[in-house]
C-alpha cells in the first residue's frame, strides 16, 4: 500500500486513460458555440448542486459608511435557498453605473477571515489584525478590494462556506464537510461554484453597476474560482486569475497539495476529468478576455503544468480568432503571492477589459 500522500502504483495507467474527449479540438462538435453549450452543460451536471436561479436574493444592506473613495457597506443575500451570506460591498464616488469586480478570496488554510482577506474590515475591529497580517503576507500590505474601489470599481466580496462569518472551519474539518455533503447528494466544490454564479448575477443586477462590465478576480483558490465563474456565468464579461493554473495530469505528482484531501475538495468535481481537463473548463469562457498570471517560484503548481495549461488556453482562444483577448504570463522571482507590481498589471488590464463600450 502507498504511504499517506503517495499515489497508488497504478496511477500512471489511470492518467493515460484520461484523454479529455470533450475538449475543444478533440470533441466531435466542430461549432464552437455549440461546443461551449455542450461542455458547460456537462460541467453544470457534474457540479451536482442544482441551480438556484429562482431563489430571491432579498438583499439587506447594513453598516454603511463613507470613505475617501466612496462608500462601503455590508450586504446579506440569499445565494441559495439554504443560506444567507454576508459580504462587503464597496462603491466608488460618482453617479455610475460603474464597472464591477466580483472579488473571490483565497483558501490559504486560514478560516477566521474570508472577505476580510481582500477588504479592510471596517465593521469589526477584532478582525483587523488578522486581515492586516494576511494582506502583509500575500498582497504587500494592500487590501485589494479597497484599491479597486478607489480606482472606480464596485467591489463585492463574500465569505465562502467555512470562512469568516460562515466558519471558522478547522483544517481537518474540510474533509468531513466534503464527505457530509457527498453523502447528502451534494458537493463542496459544486456549492462553491453555484454560489459564485449567483454572486455574479446579484452584482450584475445592482443599479449602480454597468452589467456589461462585470469582471471576476481572485488569487490562489480565488483564481480558480475566477476562471470557473467566467466559464459558467454569462454575467462575467472578463476575469483575471492569479496563481491557480495547471493541467490536471501535471498536477497529479507525489507531494502535490491537491492530493492531500482537505483543501482539494473545494476545487474537485468528481468525474469531470473523464470529460475535460482544467484548462478546457476555463476555455468555456472563450472568447471573453481572460488574464492568467503565475509565479515562477510557486511551489503549488509545476512549471510543466502551467506551460501545459497556457498552451491549451492559447490554442483555444486563437482558434476562435480571439488570441488578443487572452494573456498568460509567468513572473520571474514570484512565488505563491500577489505582490504590488503584479496587482498594478491586473488593475491596468481590468480597466482595459472593462472600457466603456462604444
GIBELBEL-V425430 format. One record per pair of residues at least 24 apart in sequence whose ideal C-beta (glycine too) atoms are under 10 Angstrom apart, sorted by the first residue. I is the first residue (numbers start at 0). J is the second residue. If there is no record, write none. Layout:
# GIBELBEL-V425430
I&J ; I&J
This chain:
# GIBELBEL-V425430
1&253 ; 2&253 ; 3&259 ; 3&260 ; 4&253 ; 4&254 ; 4&255 ; 4&258 ; 4&259 ; 4&260 ; 5&253 ; 5&254 ; 5&258 ; 6&251 ; 6&252 ; 6&253 ; 6&254 ; 6&255 ; 6&258 ; 10&251 ; 10&252 ; 10&253 ; 10&258 ; 11&248 ; 11&251 ; 13&248 ; 13&251 ; 13&272 ; 14&247 ; 14&248 ; 14&249 ; 14&251 ; 14&272 ; 15&248 ; 16&272 ; 16&273 ; 17&247 ; 17&248 ; 17&251 ; 17&272 ; 17&273 ; 17&274 ; 17&275 ; 17&276 ; 18&273 ; 18&274 ; 18&276 ; 19&246 ; 19&247 ; 19&248 ; 19&271 ; 19&272 ; 19&273 ; 19&274 ; 19&275 ; 19&276 ; 19&277 ; 19&278 ; 19&279 ; 19&311 ; 20&273 ; 20&274 ; 20&275 ; 21&271 ; 21&273 ; 21&274 ; 21&275 ; 21&276 ; 21&279 ; 21&280 ; 22&274 ; 22&275 ; 22&276 ; 22&278 ; 22&279 ; 22&280 ; 22&282 ; 22&311 ; 22&314 ; 22&315 ; 23&275 ; 23&279 ; 23&282 ; 23&283 ; 23&285 ; 23&311 ; 23&314 ; 23&315 ; 23&318 ; 23&319 ; 24&279 ; 24&282 ; 24&311 ; 24&314 ; 24&315 ; 24&318 ; 25&275 ; 25&276 ; 25&279 ; 26&274 ; 26&275 ; 26&279 ; 31&282 ; 31&285 ; 31&286 ; 31&315 ; 31&318 ; 31&319 ; 31&320 ; 32&319 ; 34&282 ; 34&283 ; 34&285 ; 34&315 ; 34&319 ; 35&230 ; 35&282 ; 35&283 ; 35&284 ; 35&285 ; 35&286 ; 35&319 ; 36&283 ; 37&274 ; 37&283 ; 38&230 ; 38&274 ; 38&275 ; 38&279 ; 38&280 ; 38&282 ; 38&283 ; 39&230 ; 39&231 ; 39&233 ; 39&280 ; 39&283 ; 39&284 ; 41&270 ; 41&271 ; 41&273 ; 41&274 ; 41&275 ; 41&280 ; 41&283 ; 42&189 ; 42&192 ; 42&227 ; 42&230 ; 42&231 ; 42&268 ; 42&271 ; 42&274 ; 42&275 ; 42&279 ; 42&280 ; 42&283 ; 43&189 ; 43&192 ; 43&193 ; 43&196 ; 43&231 ; 44&268 ; 44&270 ; 44&271 ; 44&274 ; 45&186 ; 45&188 ; 45&189 ; 45&192 ; 45&268 ; 45&269 ; 45&270 ; 45&271 ; 45&272 ; 45&273 ; 45&274 ; 45&275 ; 46&185 ; 46&186 ; 46&188 ; 46&189 ; 46&190 ; 46&191 ; 46&192 ; 46&193 ; 46&196 ; 46&227 ; 46&231 ; 46&268 ; 46&271 ; 47&180 ; 47&181 ; 47&183 ; 47&184 ; 47&185 ; 47&186 ; 47&187 ; 47&188 ; 47&189 ; 47&190 ; 47&192 ; 47&193 ; 47&268 ; 47&269 ; 47&270 ; 48&79 ; 48&81 ; 48&180 ; 48&184 ; 48&185 ; 48&186 ; 48&187 ; 48&188 ; 48&189 ; 48&190 ; 48&191 ; 48&192 ; 48&193 ; 48&194 ; 49&79 ; 49&80 ; 49&184 ; 49&185 ; 49&189 ; 49&193 ; 50&79 ; 50&193 ; 50&196 ; 50&197 ; 51&77 ; 51&78 ; 51&79 ; 51&80 ; 51&81 ; 51&193 ; 51&194 ; 51&196 ; 51&197 ; 52&193 ; 52&196 ; 52&197 ; 52&200 ; 53&80 ; 54&78 ; 54&79 ; 54&80 ; 54&81 ; 54&197 ; 55&80 ; 56&83 ; 56&197 ; 56&198 ; 56&200 ; 56&201 ; 56&204 ; 56&205 ; 57&83 ; 58&83 ; 58&86 ; 58&88 ; 58&201 ; 58&204 ; 58&205 ; 59&83 ; 59&85 ; 60&88 ; 61&85 ; 61&122 ; 62&87 ; 62&121 ; 62&122 ; 62&123 ; 63&88 ; 63&90 ; 63&122 ; 64&121 ; 64&122 ; 65&92 ; 66&90 ; 66&91 ; 66&92 ; 66&119 ; 66&121 ; 66&145 ; 66&148 ; 66&149 ; 67&92 ; 67&149 ; 68&92 ; 68&145 ; 68&146 ; 68&147 ; 68&148 ; 68&149 ; 68&150 ; 68&151 ; 68&152 ; 69&93 ; 69&97 ; 69&148 ; 69&149 ; 69&151 ; 69&153 ; 69&207 ; 70&148 ; 70&207 ; 71&118 ; 71&119 ; 71&121 ; 71&122 ; 71&144 ; 71&145 ; 71&148 ; 71&154 ; 72&121 ; 72&122 ; 73&114 ; 73&120 ; 73&121 ; 73&122 ; 73&123 ; 73&164 ; 74&155 ; 74&157 ; 74&201 ; 74&202 ; 74&205 ; 75&157 ; 75&164 ; 76&155 ; 76&157 ; 76&194 ; 76&197 ; 76&198 ; 76&201 ; 76&202 ; 77&197 ; 77&201 ; 78&157 ; 78&160 ; 78&190 ; 78&193 ; 78&194 ; 78&195 ; 78&196 ; 78&197 ; 78&198 ; 78&200 ; 78&201 ; 79&190 ; 79&193 ; 79&194 ; 79&197 ; 81&160 ; 81&185 ; 81&190 ; 82&160 ; 82&165 ; 82&190 ; 82&194 ; 84&113 ; 84&114 ; 84&157 ; 84&158 ; 84&159 ; 84&160 ; 84&163 ; 84&164 ; 84&165 ; 84&194 ; 84&197 ; 84&198 ; 84&201 ; 85&113 ; 85&114 ; 85&122 ; 85&157 ; 85&158 ; 85&163 ; 85&164 ; 85&165 ; 86&113 ; 86&114 ; 86&118 ; 86&154 ; 86&155 ; 86&156 ; 86&157 ; 86&158 ; 86&163 ; 86&164 ; 86&198 ; 86&201 ; 86&202 ; 87&113 ; 87&114 ; 87&115 ; 87&117 ; 87&118 ; 87&119 ; 87&120 ; 87&121 ; 87&122 ; 87&142 ; 87&144 ; 87&145 ; 87&148 ; 87&154 ; 87&155 ; 87&156 ; 87&157 ; 87&158 ; 87&163 ; 88&114 ; 88&118 ; 88&144 ; 88&148 ; 88&153 ; 88&154 ; 88&155 ; 88&156 ; 88&157 ; 88&201 ; 88&202 ; 88&205 ; 88&207 ; 89&118 ; 89&119 ; 89&142 ; 89&144 ; 89&145 ; 89&146 ; 89&147 ; 89&148 ; 89&149 ; 89&152 ; 89&153 ; 89&154 ; 89&155 ; 89&156 ; 90&148 ; 90&152 ; 90&153 ; 90&154 ; 90&155 ; 90&205 ; 90&207 ; 90&208 ; 91&147 ; 91&148 ; 91&149 ; 91&150 ; 91&151 ; 91&152 ; 91&153 ; 91&154 ; 91&207 ; 92&148 ; 92&149 ; 92&151 ; 93&151 ; 93&207 ; 94&207 ; 95&151 ; 95&153 ; 95&205 ; 95&206 ; 95&207 ; 95&208 ; 95&209 ; 96&153 ; 96&205 ; 96&206 ; 96&207 ; 96&208 ; 96&209 ; 96&210 ; 96&211 ; 96&212 ; 97&148 ; 97&151 ; 97&152 ; 97&153 ; 97&154 ; 97&205 ; 97&207 ; 97&208 ; 97&209 ; 97&212 ; 97&353 ; 98&147 ; 98&150 ; 98&151 ; 98&152 ; 98&153 ; 98&208 ; 98&209 ; 98&211 ; 98&212 ; 98&213 ; 98&214 ; 98&236 ; 98&237 ; 98&349 ; 98&350 ; 98&352 ; 98&353 ; 98&354 ; 98&355 ; 99&147 ; 99&152 ; 99&153 ; 99&154 ; 99&155 ; 99&199 ; 99&202 ; 99&203 ; 99&205 ; 99&207 ; 99&208 ; 99&209 ; 99&210 ; 99&212 ; 99&213 ; 99&214 ; 99&215 ; 99&234 ; 99&236 ; 99&353 ; 100&143 ; 100&144 ; 100&147 ; 100&148 ; 100&150 ; 100&152 ; 100&153 ; 100&154 ; 100&155 ; 100&156 ; 100&202 ; 100&212 ; 100&213 ; 100&214 ; 100&215 ; 100&216 ; 100&217 ; 100&225 ; 100&237 ; 100&238 ; 100&239 ; 100&346 ; 100&349 ; 100&353 ; 101&153 ; 101&154 ; 101&155 ; 101&156 ; 101&157 ; 101&195 ; 101&198 ; 101&199 ; 101&200 ; 101&201 ; 101&202 ; 101&203 ; 101&213 ; 101&214 ; 101&215 ; 101&216 ; 101&217 ; 101&221 ; 101&224 ; 101&225 ; 101&228 ; 101&229 ; 101&232 ; 101&234 ; 101&235 ; 101&238 ; 102&143 ; 102&144 ; 102&147 ; 102&148 ; 102&152 ; 102&154 ; 102&155 ; 102&156 ; 102&157 ; 102&198 ; 102&202 ; 102&214 ; 102&215 ; 102&216 ; 102&217 ; 102&218 ; 102&221 ; 102&225 ; 103&155 ; 103&156 ; 103&157 ; 103&159 ; 103&191 ; 103&195 ; 103&198 ; 103&199 ; 103&215 ; 103&216 ; 103&217 ; 103&218 ; 103&219 ; 103&220 ; 103&221 ; 103&222 ; 103&223 ; 103&224 ; 103&225 ; 103&227 ; 103&228 ; 103&238 ; 103&240 ; 104&133 ; 104&143 ; 104&144 ; 104&156 ; 104&157 ; 104&158 ; 104&159 ; 104&162 ; 104&163 ; 104&217 ; 104&218 ; 104&219 ; 104&220 ; 104&221 ; 104&224 ; 105&133 ; 105&137 ; 105&138 ; 105&159 ; 105&162 ; 105&217 ; 105&218 ; 105&219 ; 105&220 ; 105&221 ; 105&222 ; 105&223 ; 105&224 ; 105&241 ; 105&242 ; 105&243 ; 105&335 ; 105&337 ; 106&159 ; 106&161 ; 106&162 ; 106&173 ; 106&218 ; 106&219 ; 106&220 ; 106&221 ; 106&223 ; 106&224 ; 106&243 ; 106&256 ; 106&261 ; 106&262 ; 106&263 ; 106&265 ; 106&266 ; 107&133 ; 107&136 ; 107&137 ; 107&162 ; 107&218 ; 107&219 ; 107&220 ; 107&221 ; 107&262 ; 107&335 ; 108&168 ; 108&169 ; 108&170 ; 108&173 ; 108&256 ; 108&261 ; 108&262 ; 109&133 ; 109&136 ; 109&137 ; 109&162 ; 109&167 ; 109&170 ; 110&158 ; 110&159 ; 110&161 ; 110&162 ; 110&163 ; 110&165 ; 110&166 ; 110&167 ; 110&168 ; 110&169 ; 110&170 ; 110&172 ; 110&173 ; 111&162 ; 111&163 ; 111&166 ; 111&167 ; 111&168 ; 112&158 ; 112&162 ; 112&163 ; 112&164 ; 112&166 ; 112&167 ; 113&156 ; 113&157 ; 113&158 ; 113&159 ; 113&160 ; 113&161 ; 113&162 ; 113&163 ; 113&164 ; 113&165 ; 113&166 ; 113&167 ; 114&144 ; 114&155 ; 114&156 ; 114&157 ; 114&158 ; 114&159 ; 114&162 ; 114&163 ; 114&164 ; 114&165 ; 115&142 ; 115&144 ; 115&156 ; 115&158 ; 115&162 ; 115&163 ; 115&164 ; 116&142 ; 116&143 ; 116&144 ; 116&156 ; 116&158 ; 116&162 ; 116&163 ; 116&218 ; 116&219 ; 116&221 ; 117&141 ; 117&142 ; 117&143 ; 117&144 ; 117&145 ; 117&146 ; 117&147 ; 117&154 ; 117&156 ; 117&216 ; 117&217 ; 117&218 ; 117&221 ; 117&337 ; 118&142 ; 118&143 ; 118&144 ; 118&145 ; 118&147 ; 118&148 ; 118&154 ; 118&155 ; 118&156 ; 119&144 ; 119&145 ; 120&163 ; 121&145 ; 123&163 ; 123&164 ; 126&163 ; 126&164 ; 136&336 ; 137&218 ; 137&219 ; 137&241 ; 137&242 ; 137&334 ; 137&335 ; 137&336 ; 137&337 ; 137&338 ; 138&218 ; 138&336 ; 138&337 ; 138&338 ; 138&339 ; 138&341 ; 138&342 ; 139&336 ; 139&337 ; 139&338 ; 139&339 ; 139&340 ; 139&341 ; 139&342 ; 140&338 ; 140&339 ; 141&337 ; 141&338 ; 141&339 ; 141&342 ; 143&216 ; 143&217 ; 143&218 ; 143&221 ; 143&241 ; 143&337 ; 143&342 ; 143&345 ; 143&346 ; 144&216 ; 146&339 ; 146&342 ; 146&343 ; 146&346 ; 147&214 ; 147&216 ; 147&342 ; 147&345 ; 147&346 ; 147&349 ; 150&346 ; 150&347 ; 150&349 ; 150&350 ; 151&350 ; 151&353 ; 152&208 ; 152&212 ; 152&213 ; 152&214 ; 152&216 ; 152&346 ; 152&349 ; 152&350 ; 152&353 ; 153&202 ; 153&205 ; 153&207 ; 153&208 ; 153&209 ; 153&212 ; 153&213 ; 154&202 ; 154&216 ; 155&198 ; 155&199 ; 155&201 ; 155&202 ; 155&205 ; 155&208 ; 155&213 ; 156&198 ; 156&216 ; 156&217 ; 156&221 ; 157&194 ; 157&195 ; 157&197 ; 157&198 ; 157&201 ; 157&202 ; 158&194 ; 159&187 ; 159&190 ; 159&191 ; 159&194 ; 159&195 ; 159&198 ; 159&220 ; 159&221 ; 159&224 ; 159&265 ; 160&187 ; 160&190 ; 160&191 ; 160&194 ; 160&265 ; 161&187 ; 161&191 ; 161&265 ; 170&261 ; 170&262 ; 171&260 ; 171&261 ; 172&261 ; 173&260 ; 173&261 ; 173&262 ; 173&263 ; 173&264 ; 173&265 ; 174&259 ; 174&260 ; 174&261 ; 174&262 ; 174&263 ; 174&264 ; 175&261 ; 175&264 ; 176&264 ; 176&265 ; 177&260 ; 177&261 ; 177&262 ; 177&263 ; 177&264 ; 177&265 ; 177&267 ; 178&260 ; 178&264 ; 180&264 ; 181&264 ; 181&269 ; 186&264 ; 186&267 ; 186&268 ; 186&269 ; 187&263 ; 187&264 ; 187&265 ; 187&266 ; 187&267 ; 187&268 ; 188&223 ; 188&224 ; 188&227 ; 188&263 ; 188&264 ; 188&265 ; 188&266 ; 188&267 ; 188&268 ; 188&269 ; 188&271 ; 189&267 ; 189&268 ; 189&269 ; 190&265 ; 191&220 ; 191&223 ; 191&224 ; 191&227 ; 191&228 ; 191&264 ; 191&265 ; 191&266 ; 192&223 ; 192&224 ; 192&227 ; 192&228 ; 192&230 ; 192&231 ; 192&232 ; 192&265 ; 192&266 ; 192&268 ; 193&231 ; 194&224 ; 194&228 ; 195&221 ; 195&224 ; 195&225 ; 195&227 ; 195&228 ; 195&229 ; 195&231 ; 195&232 ; 195&235 ; 196&227 ; 196&228 ; 196&231 ; 196&232 ; 196&233 ; 196&234 ; 196&235 ; 197&228 ; 197&232 ; 197&234 ; 198&224 ; 198&228 ; 198&232 ; 198&234 ; 199&228 ; 199&229 ; 199&231 ; 199&232 ; 199&233 ; 199&234 ; 199&235 ; 200&232 ; 200&233 ; 200&234 ; 200&235 ; 201&234 ; 202&234 ; 202&235 ; 203&232 ; 203&233 ; 203&234 ; 203&235 ; 203&236 ; 204&234 ; 208&234 ; 209&236 ; 209&353 ; 209&355 ; 209&356 ; 210&234 ; 210&236 ; 211&236 ; 211&353 ; 211&355 ; 211&356 ; 212&236 ; 212&237 ; 212&349 ; 212&352 ; 212&353 ; 212&354 ; 212&355 ; 212&356 ; 213&237 ; 213&238 ; 213&353 ; 214&238 ; 214&239 ; 214&287 ; 214&288 ; 214&289 ; 214&290 ; 214&348 ; 214&349 ; 214&352 ; 214&353 ; 215&239 ; 215&240 ; 215&284 ; 215&289 ; 216&240 ; 216&241 ; 216&290 ; 216&337 ; 216&342 ; 216&345 ; 216&346 ; 216&348 ; 216&349 ; 217&241 ; 217&242 ; 217&243 ; 217&337 ; 218&242 ; 218&243 ; 218&292 ; 218&335 ; 218&336 ; 218&337 ; 218&341 ; 218&342 ; 218&345 ; 219&243 ; 219&262 ; 219&297 ; 219&299 ; 219&335 ; 219&336 ; 219&337 ; 220&262 ; 220&265 ; 220&266 ; 221&337 ; 222&291 ; 222&292 ; 222&293 ; 222&337 ; 223&265 ; 223&266 ; 223&277 ; 223&280 ; 223&281 ; 224&265 ; 224&266 ; 225&281 ; 225&284 ; 225&289 ; 225&290 ; 225&291 ; 226&277 ; 226&278 ; 226&280 ; 226&281 ; 226&282 ; 226&283 ; 226&284 ; 226&287 ; 226&289 ; 226&290 ; 226&291 ; 226&308 ; 226&312 ; 227&266 ; 227&268 ; 227&277 ; 227&280 ; 227&281 ; 227&283 ; 227&284 ; 228&284 ; 229&281 ; 229&283 ; 229&284 ; 229&285 ; 229&287 ; 229&288 ; 229&289 ; 230&279 ; 230&280 ; 230&281 ; 230&282 ; 230&283 ; 230&284 ; 230&285 ; 230&287 ; 230&289 ; 231&280 ; 231&283 ; 231&284 ; 232&284 ; 233&287 ; 235&284 ; 235&287 ; 235&289 ; 236&287 ; 236&288 ; 236&352 ; 236&353 ; 236&356 ; 237&284 ; 237&287 ; 237&288 ; 237&289 ; 237&290 ; 237&324 ; 237&348 ; 237&349 ; 237&351 ; 237&352 ; 237&353 ; 238&281 ; 238&284 ; 238&287 ; 238&288 ; 238&289 ; 238&290 ; 238&291 ; 238&349 ; 238&352 ; 239&288 ; 239&289 ; 239&290 ; 239&291 ; 239&292 ; 239&326 ; 239&344 ; 239&345 ; 239&346 ; 239&348 ; 239&349 ; 239&352 ; 240&281 ; 240&289 ; 240&290 ; 240&291 ; 240&292 ; 240&293 ; 240&327 ; 240&345 ; 241&290 ; 241&291 ; 241&292 ; 241&293 ; 241&294 ; 241&330 ; 241&333 ; 241&335 ; 241&336 ; 241&337 ; 241&341 ; 241&342 ; 241&344 ; 241&345 ; 242&291 ; 242&292 ; 242&293 ; 242&294 ; 242&297 ; 242&299 ; 242&300 ; 242&305 ; 242&330 ; 242&333 ; 242&334 ; 242&335 ; 242&336 ; 242&337 ; 242&341 ; 243&277 ; 243&291 ; 243&292 ; 243&293 ; 243&297 ; 243&299 ; 243&300 ; 243&308 ; 243&335 ; 244&277 ; 244&278 ; 244&281 ; 244&291 ; 244&292 ; 244&293 ; 244&297 ; 244&300 ; 244&304 ; 244&305 ; 244&306 ; 244&307 ; 244&308 ; 244&309 ; 244&312 ; 244&327 ; 244&329 ; 245&276 ; 245&277 ; 245&278 ; 245&293 ; 245&297 ; 245&299 ; 245&300 ; 245&301 ; 245&302 ; 245&303 ; 245&304 ; 245&305 ; 245&306 ; 245&307 ; 245&308 ; 245&309 ; 246&276 ; 246&277 ; 246&278 ; 246&279 ; 246&300 ; 246&301 ; 246&303 ; 246&304 ; 246&305 ; 246&306 ; 246&307 ; 246&308 ; 246&309 ; 246&310 ; 246&311 ; 247&271 ; 247&272 ; 247&275 ; 247&276 ; 247&277 ; 247&278 ; 247&279 ; 247&280 ; 247&304 ; 247&307 ; 247&308 ; 248&272 ; 248&276 ; 248&277 ; 248&303 ; 248&304 ; 248&307 ; 249&276 ; 249&277 ; 249&300 ; 249&301 ; 249&302 ; 249&303 ; 249&304 ; 249&305 ; 249&306 ; 249&307 ; 249&308 ; 250&277 ; 250&299 ; 250&300 ; 250&301 ; 250&303 ; 250&304 ; 250&305 ; 250&307 ; 250&308 ; 251&301 ; 251&304 ; 252&301 ; 252&303 ; 252&304 ; 254&298 ; 255&298 ; 255&299 ; 255&300 ; 255&301 ; 255&304 ; 256&298 ; 256&299 ; 256&300 ; 256&335 ; 257&299 ; 257&300 ; 276&307 ; 276&308 ; 276&311 ; 277&304 ; 277&307 ; 277&308 ; 277&311 ; 278&304 ; 278&307 ; 278&308 ; 278&309 ; 278&310 ; 278&311 ; 278&312 ; 278&313 ; 278&314 ; 278&315 ; 278&327 ; 279&308 ; 279&311 ; 279&312 ; 279&315 ; 281&308 ; 281&311 ; 281&312 ; 281&315 ; 281&325 ; 282&311 ; 282&312 ; 282&314 ; 282&315 ; 282&316 ; 282&318 ; 282&319 ; 282&325 ; 283&315 ; 284&312 ; 284&315 ; 284&316 ; 284&324 ; 284&325 ; 285&312 ; 285&315 ; 285&316 ; 285&317 ; 285&318 ; 285&319 ; 285&321 ; 285&324 ; 285&325 ; 286&315 ; 286&316 ; 286&318 ; 286&319 ; 286&320 ; 286&321 ; 286&322 ; 286&323 ; 286&324 ; 286&325 ; 287&316 ; 287&321 ; 287&324 ; 287&325 ; 287&352 ; 288&316 ; 288&321 ; 288&323 ; 288&324 ; 288&325 ; 288&326 ; 288&348 ; 288&349 ; 288&351 ; 288&352 ; 288&353 ; 289&316 ; 289&321 ; 289&324 ; 289&325 ; 289&326 ; 289&327 ; 289&348 ; 289&352 ; 290&324 ; 290&325 ; 290&326 ; 290&327 ; 290&328 ; 290&344 ; 290&345 ; 290&348 ; 290&349 ; 290&351 ; 290&352 ; 291&325 ; 291&326 ; 291&327 ; 291&328 ; 291&329 ; 292&326 ; 292&327 ; 292&328 ; 292&329 ; 292&330 ; 292&333 ; 292&337 ; 292&341 ; 292&342 ; 292&344 ; 292&345 ; 292&348 ; 293&327 ; 293&328 ; 293&329 ; 293&330 ; 293&333 ; 293&334 ; 293&335 ; 293&341 ; 294&329 ; 294&330 ; 294&331 ; 294&332 ; 294&333 ; 294&334 ; 294&335 ; 294&336 ; 294&337 ; 294&338 ; 294&341 ; 295&329 ; 295&330 ; 295&331 ; 295&332 ; 295&333 ; 295&334 ; 296&329 ; 296&330 ; 296&331 ; 296&332 ; 296&333 ; 296&334 ; 296&335 ; 296&336 ; 297&329 ; 297&330 ; 297&333 ; 297&334 ; 297&335 ; 297&336 ; 298&334 ; 298&335 ; 299&334 ; 299&335 ; 300&329 ; 300&335 ; 302&329 ; 305&329 ; 324&352 ; 326&352
